[in-house]
Amino acid sequence: HRNWQEPQRGWKMQRRTWFFPLAIVACMMLAIEAKAGDWGACSDDNPDVSIFHCTAFIDGGADSAKNIARAYYHRGNAYGAKEMYDRAISDHSKAIELDPELLNAYRMRGLIRGLTGDYAQAMVDFDKALALSPNDEETYLSRGVVYEAQGEKQKAAQDYRKILVLLPGHKLATEALQGLGE
């Protein structure tokens, strides 16, 4: 004598056998989408959003060293925007450790070091950035700003003039020179 619920139980078992793999695939797709979302939001203009998503991307650890370095770089920028300079320098240092040719990390670490008064180390970072890319106008601009902060106006003006050689009419370099009285 069969129980009237047996056929239904059999149907539930069949449904479970296809539902479980489908659920796994759906979760995998969501994880891939979330990972892509973390990377895209990692460079968000909102520092809190950037920190959250970069941290998720870094903690995931399943990407290339260069991409993880870029996540550290973006998170370092976000910390810098929040004036959390020690964390910013730490993240830029980690980015450089993972990708020693990440020009932007040297430049930003140099700028932040300049903001904190560590001018000697800032210049080391700018020199390394310029060794990687001798015509990088953003590094000349950042170094010029730090020279100004040190009171070294001639060196700052020299960097701003270099930018104008590279990019005639560069607005920020022109304004900086005018601010120095040139």
C-alpha positions as CSV (number, residue, x, y, z in Angstrom):
1,H,0.0,0.0,0.0
2,R,1.6,3.3,-1.2
3,N,1.4,6.5,0.6
4,W,-0.3,9.3,-1.4
5,Q,2.6,11.6,-0.7
6,E,5.3,9.4,-2.3
7,P,4.9,10.7,-5.9
8,Q,5.1,14.2,-4.6
9,R,8.2,13.4,-2.7
10,G,9.7,12.0,-5.8
11,W,8.9,15.2,-7.7
12,K,10.5,17.2,-4.9
13,M,13.6,15.2,-5.2
14,Q,13.7,15.7,-9.0
15,R,13.2,19.4,-8.5
16,R,16.0,19.6,-5.9
17,T,18.4,17.8,-8.2
18,W,18.2,20.5,-10.9
19,F,17.6,23.4,-8.4
20,F,20.8,22.9,-6.5
21,P,23.2,23.2,-9.6
22,L,21.1,26.2,-10.8
23,A,21.5,27.9,-7.4
24,I,25.3,27.3,-7.5
25,V,25.5,28.8,-11.0
26,A,23.4,31.8,-10.0
27,C,25.6,32.4,-6.9
28,M,28.7,32.2,-9.1
29,M,27.3,34.7,-11.5
30,L,26.4,37.1,-8.7
31,A,29.9,36.7,-7.2
32,I,31.5,37.5,-10.6
33,E,29.1,40.5,-11.0
34,A,29.9,41.7,-7.4
35,K,33.6,41.4,-8.1
36,A,33.3,43.5,-11.3
37,G,31.2,46.0,-9.3
38,D,33.8,46.2,-6.6
39,W,36.5,47.0,-9.2
40,G,34.4,49.6,-10.9
41,A,33.4,51.3,-7.7
42,C,36.9,51.1,-6.4
43,S,37.7,54.4,-8.1
44,D,34.5,56.1,-7.2
45,D,34.6,59.8,-6.4
46,N,33.0,59.1,-3.0
47,P,36.0,58.1,-0.7
48,D,33.8,55.9,1.5
49,V,32.4,54.0,-1.5
50,S,35.9,53.7,-2.9
51,I,37.4,52.4,0.3
52,F,34.6,49.9,0.8
53,H,34.8,48.4,-2.7
54,C,38.6,48.5,-3.0
55,T,38.8,46.7,0.3
56,A,36.4,44.0,-0.9
57,F,38.5,43.7,-4.1
58,I,41.8,43.5,-2.2
59,D,40.4,41.0,0.4
60,G,39.1,38.8,-2.5
61,G,42.7,38.4,-3.6
62,A,41.8,36.4,-6.7
63,D,43.1,38.8,-9.2
64,S,46.5,39.7,-10.7
65,A,49.1,41.5,-8.6
66,K,48.8,44.5,-10.9
67,N,45.1,44.8,-10.4
68,I,45.4,44.4,-6.7
69,A,48.1,47.1,-6.8
70,R,45.7,49.4,-8.5
71,A,43.0,48.7,-5.9
72,Y,45.5,49.7,-3.2
73,Y,46.3,52.8,-5.2
74,H,42.7,53.9,-5.5
75,R,42.0,53.1,-1.8
76,G,45.1,55.2,-0.9
77,N,43.7,58.1,-2.9
78,A,40.4,57.7,-1.0
79,Y,42.2,57.7,2.3
80,G,44.1,60.8,1.2
81,A,40.9,62.6,0.3
82,K,39.7,61.8,3.8
83,E,43.0,63.2,5.2
84,M,43.9,59.8,6.6
85,Y,47.4,60.3,5.4
86,D,49.1,57.4,7.2
87,R,46.7,54.9,5.6
88,A,47.1,56.6,2.3
89,I,50.9,56.3,2.4
90,S,50.6,52.7,3.5
91,D,48.3,51.8,0.6
92,H,50.4,53.6,-1.9
93,S,53.5,51.8,-0.6
94,K,51.7,48.4,-0.9
95,A,50.7,49.3,-4.5
96,I,54.3,50.1,-5.3
97,E,55.4,46.8,-3.7
98,L,53.0,44.9,-5.9
99,D,53.7,46.9,-9.0
100,P,57.0,48.8,-8.9
101,E,56.2,50.5,-12.2
102,L,52.9,52.1,-11.0
103,L,53.8,55.7,-11.7
104,N,50.6,57.2,-10.1
105,A,51.3,55.5,-6.8
106,Y,54.7,57.2,-6.6
107,R,53.3,60.5,-7.5
108,M,50.4,60.4,-5.1
109,R,52.6,59.0,-2.2
110,G,55.0,61.9,-2.9
111,L,52.2,64.5,-2.8
112,I,50.8,63.1,0.4
113,R,54.3,62.9,2.0
114,G,54.7,66.6,1.0
115,L,51.4,67.4,2.6
116,T,52.6,65.8,5.8
117,G,55.9,67.7,5.7
118,D,58.0,64.7,4.8
119,Y,59.6,66.6,1.9
120,A,62.8,64.5,1.6
121,Q,60.7,61.3,1.0
122,A,58.3,63.2,-1.2
123,M,61.2,64.1,-3.5
124,V,62.4,60.5,-3.6
125,D,58.9,59.5,-4.8
126,F,58.8,62.2,-7.4
127,D,62.3,61.3,-8.7
128,K,61.2,57.7,-9.0
129,A,58.0,58.7,-10.9
130,L,60.1,60.9,-13.3
131,A,62.5,58.0,-13.8
132,L,59.5,55.9,-14.9
133,S,58.1,58.7,-17.1
134,P,60.4,61.7,-17.6
135,N,57.7,63.8,-19.3
136,D,54.9,63.3,-16.8
137,E,53.5,66.7,-16.3
138,E,51.4,65.7,-13.3
139,T,54.5,64.7,-11.5
140,Y,56.2,68.0,-12.3
141,L,53.1,69.8,-11.1
142,S,53.0,67.8,-7.8
143,R,56.7,68.3,-7.2
144,G,56.3,72.0,-7.9
145,V,53.5,72.2,-5.3
146,V,55.8,70.5,-2.7
147,Y,58.7,72.8,-3.6
148,E,56.4,75.7,-3.0
149,A,55.4,74.3,0.4
150,Q,59.1,74.1,1.2
151,G,59.6,77.7,0.2
152,E,61.7,76.7,-2.8
153,K,60.1,79.0,-5.3
154,Q,62.8,78.8,-8.0
155,K,62.6,75.0,-8.1
156,A,58.8,75.1,-8.2
157,A,58.9,77.7,-11.1
158,Q,61.4,75.4,-12.9
159,D,59.0,72.5,-12.7
160,Y,56.0,74.6,-13.8
161,R,58.1,75.9,-16.8
162,K,58.9,72.3,-17.7
163,I,55.2,71.6,-17.9
164,L,54.7,74.5,-20.3
165,V,57.4,73.1,-22.5
166,L,55.6,69.7,-22.5
167,L,52.1,71.2,-22.8
168,P,52.1,74.8,-23.9
169,G,49.2,76.8,-22.3
170,H,48.8,74.3,-19.4
171,K,46.3,76.2,-17.2
172,L,47.5,75.1,-13.8
173,A,51.2,75.6,-14.6
174,T,50.5,79.0,-16.0
175,E,48.5,80.0,-12.9
176,A,51.1,78.6,-10.6
177,L,53.8,80.6,-12.3
178,Q,51.6,83.7,-12.0
179,G,51.2,83.0,-8.3
180,L,54.9,83.0,-8.0
181,G,55.1,86.4,-9.7
182,E,56.4,85.2,-13.0
